[in-house]
Amino acid sequence: MFQLIWIIIVGAVLGVLAKMLLPGKQAIPFWLTVICGMAGALLGNLLASWIGVRHTSGIDWIRHLLQLVGALVVVGAGASFWPQAKSRS
C-alpha cells in the first residue's frame, strides 16, 4: 500500500516538473499529468536497468535524470494527443 502511494507521489512530482520544463502550455488534466509522470518514471527505470545504472552506491542521479527525461517524453506525447482524444468524446 505504501509503495503505491509513493509511486503516485513520484508520478505527480515528475509530471509537474515535466510540464514546467516543456515549452508552451500542456492542456492536460492533473490526473493525466500524474499518470504520464508514473509512466515516465517506469520508462526511466527500464532504461536505467537496460544500461546498467539502476542500482548504484549512493543516490542514483542518472536513474532520476532518466526518469525525468521519460516523464518529459510521455507528458509531451500526452499533451499532443489529449485534445484529439477529448474532441472524440
C-alpha positions, 0 to 999 in steps of 0.5 A: 500500500505504501509503495503505491502511494509513493509511486503516485507521489513520484508520478505527480512530482515528475509530471509537474516538473515535466510540464514546467520544463516543456515549452508552451502550455500542456492542456492536460488534466492533473490526473493525466499529468500524474499518470504520464509522470508514473509512466515516465518514471517506469520508462526511466527505470527500464532504461536505467536497468537496460544500461546498467545504472539502476542500482548504484552506491549512493543516490542514483542521479542518472536513474532520476535524470532518466526518469525525468527525461521519460516523464518529459517524453510521455507528458509531451506525447500526452499533451499532443494527443489529449485534445484529439482524444477529448474532441472524440468524446 
